[in-house]
Amino acid sequence: MNTPIDHDRQPMNWVGDWAGRRRALSPGRLAVIDADNDRSLSFADLDERATRRAYWLRNQHSVGVGDVIALISDNRLEALELFLACGKLGAVLAPVSHRLAAAEAGSLLNRLQPVGVFHDVGRAAYVEALSEFAPGRPAILLEGMSTPDSSPSEPSRNEAINQPLALADTAMIVHTGGSTGLPKLCRISHRQMVWNAVELLAASPDGLGNRRELVLFPFFHVGGWNTVVPVLYGGGCVVLQARFDPEAALACIPCYQVNHFGAVEAMLQAMSRSPTFADTDLTSLTGITTAGGPCAPESMDPFLERGIPVSQAYGLTEAGPSNFARSRDGESLSQLRATHRRVGGGLFHCDFRIVAPGSDHSVAAGQPGELQLRSPHTFEGYVDDETATTERLTDDGWVRTGDLACEVDAHQVEILGRLDNVILSGGENIAAEELEAALQAHPRVAGALVFGVSDPTWGQRPVAWVTTATESELSTAELSAWLRERLASYKCPAAIRLVDTLPLTGAGKLDRRAAQAAHLHNPQETTK
């Protein structure tokens, strides 16, 4: 009797070879537009360049199966080629954020043990500073991969390179945003990447072949790769812009007929406030997806008013990174605005449940609880942190997201906030995100951040930091009155502070820990 084949661990030629397989199916289709250099590549071009990079890695730097390649780069074409080359060789790409402090990034490199730190010219000084904290890591310039002409050590156009890999093999190691401490390192398997691409293809009724996607999420974040890989898998085209610049991003849309992009709220705000926004032709856009945190209706409005659907997506590195999507079918723009905190239903191959925190018992529909996810695109665990992996995963495969959510309507999910952002005050639960949303509804508020501080009477009380949207004056008394009209009195902050900017993590999310630390260090600066 034959033993059943474990396809998850069976080496196969196609695993990891995104460029080669797509080239075989549609060699002449447009694959990538490098907006900074105004150049375009077909899938045949992209595969040829990725193959050259693979030979360069193997012959010049002895890179092989399982070797870790650290990447510190903007969203450059060379970075994409490096990712595709790693897939051909069976190497593991590990993007590292240049927004991390040198000591933090150095700590990650020491844990990753990469064979080299590959970087672009713009990050050379940063990489040099890392050598103090992670000595002995060769720094290799990405631009050094550029070899327009063949040489004896390089392949001809028809010489492929392809290492058979199993779906269970590690494709990437991606660090988390570090909003709750030192960033964790997530092992992302080829299975996770394949199934995530399948999920997004299934969530697009018209497919992704005609997608022209502007990539704004950075490559050091899982969102950048989660944008690129599914589109290439589906035969669409990605438009790369090295660094986010609102004017340049807007210019890309009519120039390259971009029909979709994903962004965090701050990006939408920067684009809509750009002096070129009103005159930019956005008629090619069929939709915008926001991610990385809640997006206030006021940030959606400039695009909704121009007839462009804006909807919230949801996912996390450990479970997707895509898990929910809104169909938009039959939903008006006003409905999208009114239900902006909804992330839609679970993707085709993703189960979800909402349980009472600290248990595995589901709550009733409409009741808040912790969102948990189970799918074939769950991560393989944290690097060198079995305890954290055990805390994240249940024994039967559910991912504990740590997010507070409720199920509304028919299998539609609304994200309420983070469980660890819930402020316990006098026996009542206060969601920091609810307070932030109420503050951001004020017409002269640009952004808000709420965190809890210790209180001898109530246990905790909320404190709010606020940035203003205009030069006009805004008093804390006016904001307090605004909140009292809209929220229960116990939810209103004990103090409100007007600040110039809100602290952000390396992943661009609100950094509550930094705000709490600053408040504890200088509480007298807070205006009550």
C-alpha positions in Angstrom: 0.0 0.0 0.0 1.4 3.4 -1.0 2.0 6.0 1.6 -0.1 9.2 1.0 2.1 12.0 -0.2 2.5 15.0 2.1 2.2 17.7 -0.5 3.1 20.3 2.1 6.6 18.8 2.4 7.0 17.4 -1.2 9.6 19.5 -3.1 8.2 20.9 -6.3 9.8 23.0 -9.1 7.1 25.7 -9.1 7.3 26.6 -5.4 9.1 29.9 -5.0 9.5 30.5 -8.7 6.9 33.3 -9.1 8.7 35.0 -12.0 9.5 31.9 -14.0 6.0 30.4 -13.7 4.3 33.7 -14.6 6.7 34.1 -17.6 5.7 30.7 -18.9 2.0 31.6 -18.9 2.1 35.3 -20.1 5.6 36.4 -21.1 4.6 39.5 -23.0 2.2 41.0 -20.4 3.3 44.1 -18.5 4.5 43.1 -15.1 6.2 46.1 -13.4 6.4 49.8 -13.9 9.3 51.5 -12.2 7.8 55.0 -11.8 11.0 56.6 -10.5 12.9 55.7 -13.7 9.9 55.5 -16.1 10.7 52.0 -17.2 8.5 49.0 -17.8 9.2 45.3 -17.7 7.2 42.4 -19.1 7.0 39.1 -17.2 9.8 37.8 -19.5 12.0 40.8 -18.7 11.3 40.4 -15.0 12.1 36.7 -15.0 15.3 37.2 -16.9 16.5 39.9 -14.5 15.5 37.8 -11.5 17.4 34.8 -13.0 20.5 37.0 -13.4 20.2 38.1 -9.8 19.9 34.5 -8.6 23.1 33.6 -10.4 24.8 36.7 -9.0 23.7 35.7 -5.5 24.9 32.1 -5.9 28.2 32.8 -7.8 29.3 36.0 -6.1 27.9 35.5 -2.6 27.6 31.7 -2.2 23.8 32.0 -1.4 22.0 28.7 -1.3 19.0 26.9 0.2 17.9 28.2 3.6 20.4 31.1 3.7 18.9 34.3 5.1 19.2 37.5 3.1 18.6 40.7 5.0 17.1 43.6 3.0 17.2 47.2 3.9 15.8 49.1 0.9 13.1 51.4 -0.4 10.5 50.0 -2.8 13.0 49.6 -5.7 12.9 47.3 -8.6 16.2 45.7 -7.4 14.5 44.8 -4.2 11.7 43.0 -6.0 14.3 41.2 -8.2 16.1 40.1 -5.0 12.9 38.6 -3.6 12.2 36.7 -6.8 15.9 35.5 -7.0 15.6 34.2 -3.4 12.6 32.2 -4.4 14.6 30.6 -7.3 17.4 29.6 -5.0 15.5 28.6 -1.9 17.0 31.5 0.1 15.0 33.3 2.8 14.4 37.1 2.4 14.3 39.1 5.7 13.3 42.7 5.2 14.4 45.1 8.0 12.8 48.5 8.6 15.2 51.5 8.4 12.8 53.2 10.8 14.0 51.1 13.6 16.7 52.5 15.9 20.1 51.1 15.0 20.2 49.1 18.2 16.8 47.5 17.4 17.8 46.7 13.9 21.1 45.3 15.0 19.4 43.1 17.5 17.2 41.7 14.7 20.2 41.0 12.5 22.0 39.2 15.3 18.9 36.9 15.6 18.5 36.5 11.9 22.2 35.6 11.2 22.0 36.7 7.5 24.8 35.9 5.0 24.6 39.6 4.0 22.8 42.8 4.5 21.6 43.9 1.0 20.8 47.6 0.8 20.2 50.5 -1.6 22.4 53.6 -1.9 19.9 55.7 0.1 20.3 53.4 3.2 24.1 53.0 3.1 24.7 55.3 6.1 22.0 53.6 8.1 23.5 50.1 7.3 27.0 51.4 8.3 25.6 52.5 11.7 24.3 49.0 12.2 27.8 47.5 12.2 28.3 48.8 15.8 25.4 46.6 17.0 25.7 43.7 14.5 29.4 43.4 13.6 30.6 41.0 10.9 27.6 41.2 8.6 28.7 42.0 5.1 26.9 45.0 3.6 26.2 44.5 -0.1 24.9 47.2 -2.4 21.7 46.3 -4.4 22.8 48.5 -7.2 25.8 46.3 -7.6 23.4 43.7 -9.0 22.8 45.8 -12.1 24.5 44.1 -15.1 22.9 45.1 -18.4 25.2 42.8 -20.5 25.9 39.2 -20.2 29.2 37.9 -18.9 30.7 34.4 -18.8 29.5 33.9 -15.2 25.9 34.8 -16.0 23.1 32.9 -17.7 22.0 33.4 -21.2 18.3 34.3 -21.7 17.2 30.7 -21.8 19.2 29.3 -18.8 16.8 29.0 -15.9 17.7 28.5 -12.3 15.1 26.8 -10.1 15.6 25.0 -6.8 12.8 22.6 -5.9 11.2 23.6 -2.7 8.3 22.4 -0.4 5.4 24.6 0.6 6.4 24.2 4.2 9.8 25.7 3.5 10.4 29.2 4.8 10.1 32.0 2.1 10.5 35.1 4.3 11.1 36.2 7.8 9.2 39.4 8.5 9.3 41.4 11.7 6.3 42.8 13.3 5.7 46.5 13.9 7.0 46.4 17.5 4.2 48.4 19.0 4.1 46.2 22.0 7.9 45.9 22.5 10.8 44.5 20.6 9.7 43.4 17.1 9.0 39.7 16.7 10.3 37.7 13.7 7.6 35.8 11.9 8.4 32.8 9.7 6.4 33.0 6.5 6.3 29.8 4.5 5.8 29.4 0.8 2.4 27.8 1.6 1.3 31.0 3.4 2.3 33.2 0.4 0.6 30.9 -2.1 -2.6 30.6 -0.2 -2.7 34.4 0.5 -2.4 35.0 -3.3 -5.2 32.5 -3.9 -7.3 34.3 -1.3 -6.9 37.7 -2.9 -7.5 36.2 -6.4 -10.8 34.6 -5.1 -11.8 37.9 -3.5 -11.5 39.7 -6.9 -14.5 38.6 -9.1 -12.9 40.1 -12.2 -9.5 38.6 -11.4 -6.2 40.5 -11.1 -5.1 40.3 -14.7 -6.2 43.8 -15.4 -5.1 45.2 -12.0 -2.7 48.2 -12.2 -1.6 48.5 -8.6 0.3 51.4 -7.1 2.4 49.9 -4.3 2.6 52.4 -1.4 3.1 50.0 1.5 6.9 49.7 2.2 8.8 46.5 1.5 10.0 46.3 5.1 6.4 45.6 6.0 4.4 42.5 5.0 1.8 44.8 3.4 4.3 45.7 0.6 4.8 42.1 -0.4 1.2 41.3 0.1 0.4 43.9 -2.5 3.0 42.8 -5.0 2.9 39.0 -5.0 -0.8 38.4 -5.5 -1.0 40.9 -8.4 2.0 39.2 -10.1 0.5 35.8 -9.4 -2.7 36.9 -11.1 -0.9 38.4 -14.1 -1.5 42.0 -13.3 0.9 44.9 -13.1 2.5 46.7 -10.1 3.7 50.3 -10.2 6.7 50.9 -7.9 7.5 54.2 -6.2 10.7 54.0 -4.1 9.4 56.2 -1.3 6.0 57.5 -0.5 5.5 61.1 -1.7 1.9 62.4 -2.0 2.5 64.5 -5.1 4.5 61.7 -6.8 1.9 59.1 -5.9 -0.9 61.3 -7.3 1.1 61.9 -10.5 1.4 58.1 -11.0 -2.3 57.5 -11.1 -3.1 59.3 -14.4 0.3 58.7 -15.9 0.2 54.9 -15.6 -3.6 54.5 -15.4 -3.5 53.1 -11.9 -6.8 51.5 -11.0 -6.2 50.5 -7.3 -3.9 51.1 -4.4 -3.7 50.3 -0.7 -2.7 52.9 2.0 -2.7 53.7 5.6 -4.9 56.6 6.8 -1.9 59.0 7.0 -1.2 58.5 3.3 -4.7 59.3 2.3 -4.6 62.5 4.4 -1.3 63.5 2.8 -2.6 62.9 -0.7 -5.9 64.7 -0.2 -4.1 67.8 1.3 -1.6 68.0 -1.5 -2.0 71.2 -3.6 -2.2 69.0 -6.7 -5.0 66.8 -5.5 -7.9 68.8 -6.9 -6.4 68.9 -10.4 -5.3 65.3 -10.6 -7.3 63.0 -12.9 -8.3 60.1 -10.7 -10.9 58.6 -13.1 -8.8 55.4 -13.6 -9.2 54.5 -9.9 -11.8 51.9 -9.2 -11.0 51.5 -5.5 -8.8 52.2 -2.5 -8.1 49.8 0.3 -7.0 51.0 3.7 -5.1 48.9 6.2 -2.8 49.1 9.2 -5.5 50.6 11.5 -8.9 52.3 11.4 -9.5 55.0 8.9 -11.8 57.9 9.9 -14.6 58.8 7.5 -13.1 62.3 7.2 -10.0 60.8 5.7 -12.1 58.9 3.2 -14.3 61.8 2.2 -12.0 63.6 -0.3 -11.9 60.3 -2.4 -15.5 59.3 -1.8 -16.6 62.8 -3.0 -14.8 62.0 -6.3 -16.7 58.7 -6.7 -13.9 56.4 -5.6 -14.8 53.6 -3.2 -12.7 53.4 -0.1 -13.0 50.3 2.2 -11.1 48.9 5.1 -9.2 45.6 4.9 -8.0 43.5 7.8 -5.2 41.0 8.4 -2.1 40.4 10.4 1.4 39.0 9.6 0.8 35.9 11.6 -2.5 34.9 10.0 -2.6 36.1 6.4 -1.6 38.7 6.0 -5.0 39.1 4.3 -8.0 37.7 6.2 -11.1 39.9 5.5 -12.3 41.9 2.5 -15.4 43.9 1.6 -17.1 43.0 -1.6 -18.5 46.5 -2.3 -21.2 44.8 -4.4 -24.4 46.8 -4.0 -22.9 49.2 -1.4 -23.2 52.9 -2.0 -20.4 55.3 -1.2 -22.5 56.6 1.7 -22.8 53.0 3.1 -19.1 52.5 2.9 -18.6 55.7 4.9 -21.3 54.9 7.5 -19.8 51.4 8.1 -16.1 52.4 7.8 -15.0 50.2 10.7 -16.4 47.0 9.0 -13.8 44.9 7.3 -16.3 42.6 5.5 -16.4 38.8 5.7 -13.7 36.3 6.1 -11.8 35.4 2.9 -12.7 32.3 1.0 -10.4 29.9 2.9 -10.3 31.7 6.2 -12.5 30.8 9.2 -13.1 33.2 12.0 -14.7 33.2 15.4 -15.2 35.8 18.1 -14.7 34.5 21.6 -14.8 35.8 25.2 -11.3 37.0 26.0 -9.2 34.4 27.6 -11.5 31.5 26.5 -12.5 29.5 23.5 -16.2 30.1 23.9 -17.9 32.1 21.1 -19.9 35.2 22.0 -23.3 35.9 20.6 -23.6 37.9 17.4 -23.3 41.6 18.1 -21.3 41.1 21.3 -17.6 42.1 21.5 -14.9 39.6 21.9 -11.4 38.5 20.7 -11.2 37.8 17.0 -9.5 34.5 16.2 -8.6 33.1 12.7 -7.8 29.7 11.2 -6.7 29.1 7.6 -4.0 27.4 5.5 -2.1 30.7 5.5 -1.1 30.8 9.1 2.5 31.6 9.9 5.1 29.0 11.1 5.8 30.7 14.4 8.2 33.3 15.8 12.0 32.8 15.4 13.6 31.7 18.6 10.5 32.5 20.7 8.5 29.3 21.4 6.7 31.0 24.3 5.3 33.8 22.1 4.3 31.3 19.4 2.4 29.3 22.0 0.7 32.4 23.3 -0.4 33.3 19.7 -1.7 29.9 18.6 -4.3 27.7 20.2 -3.7 23.9 20.3 -6.3 23.4 17.5 -4.8 26.0 15.1 -6.6 29.3 15.8 -4.6 32.5 15.7 -5.3 34.8 18.7 -5.3 38.2 17.0 -5.6 40.3 20.2 -8.1 42.4 18.4 -11.6 43.3 19.8 -14.3 42.7 17.3 -18.0 41.9 16.9 -20.0 40.2 14.2 -22.7 42.4 12.6 -25.3 41.5 10.0 -24.6 38.3 8.1 -21.0 37.2 8.9 -19.7 40.8 8.6 -17.1 41.8 11.1 -16.4 45.2 12.7 -13.1 45.8 14.4 -13.5 47.7 17.6 -9.9 48.0 18.7 -7.0 46.2 20.4 -7.7 44.2 23.6 -4.6 45.7 25.1 -5.9 49.2 24.2 -8.9 48.7 26.4 -8.8 51.1 29.4 -10.3 49.7 32.6 -11.9 52.6 34.5 -14.1 52.1 37.5 -15.2 48.7 36.3 -16.0 50.0 32.8 -14.2 49.1 29.6 -13.2 52.0 27.4 -11.8 51.3 23.9 -9.1 53.8 23.0 -10.1 53.6 19.4 -13.7 54.7 20.1 -12.4 57.8 21.8 -10.0 58.5 18.9 -12.8 58.1 16.4 -14.9 60.6 18.3 -12.1 63.1 18.4 -11.3 62.7 14.8 -14.9 63.5 13.9 -14.2 67.1 15.0 -13.7 69.1 11.8 -10.5 70.8 13.1 -8.8 67.6 14.4 -6.2 65.9 12.2 -5.3 63.0 14.4 -5.8 61.6 17.9 -4.1 59.1 20.1 -5.6 57.8 23.4 -3.9 55.8 26.1 -4.6 54.9 29.7 -2.8 56.2 32.8 -3.0 55.0 36.4 -5.6 56.7 38.6 -5.8 56.1 42.4 -9.6 56.3 42.4 -10.7 54.7 39.1 -7.8 52.4 38.4 -7.2 53.9 35.0 -8.3 57.1 33.2 -7.9 57.9 29.5 -5.6 60.7 28.3 -5.8 62.1 24.7 -3.2 63.6 22.5 -4.6 65.6 19.5 -3.2 67.3 16.4 -5.1 70.0 14.6 -6.0 70.0 11.0 -5.8 73.8 10.3 -4.0 76.9 11.6 -7.1 77.9 13.5 -7.1 77.7 17.2 -8.7 74.8 19.0 -9.0 74.6 22.7 -9.0 71.6 24.9 -12.2 72.9 26.5 -13.9 72.8 23.1 -12.8 69.2 22.6 -14.0 68.2 26.0 -17.4 69.7 25.3 -17.5 67.9 21.9 -16.8 64.6 23.5 -19.3 65.0 26.3 -22.1 65.5 23.7 -21.2 62.2 22.0 -19.9 59.8 24.7 -20.8 58.6 28.2 -19.1 60.7 30.8 -16.9 57.9 32.1 -15.4 57.6 28.6 -14.3 61.2 28.4 -10.5 61.7 28.9 -9.1 63.0 32.2 -6.8 65.2 30.1 -6.3 66.4 26.6 -3.1 67.6 25.2 -2.6 69.5 21.9 0.6 68.3 20.2 2.4 69.0 16.9 2.7 65.4 15.9 1.7 62.0 17.1 4.4 59.3 17.8 4.4 56.4 15.4 6.0 53.0 15.4 8.4 51.9 12.6 5.4 50.4 10.8 3.6 53.7 10.9 1.1 52.8 13.6 0.2 55.0 16.6 2.8 54.4 19.3 0.8 54.4 22.6 3.8 53.2 24.6 5.9 56.3 23.5 3.0 58.6 24.4 2.5 56.9 27.8 6.2 57.2 28.6 6.3 60.9 27.6 3.2 61.5 29.8 4.8 59.8 32.8 8.0 61.7 32.3 6.3 65.1 31.9 2.6 64.9 33.1 2.5 68.6 33.9 2.7 69.3 30.1 -0.8 67.8 29.7 -3.5 70.4 29.5 -6.7 69.5 31.4 
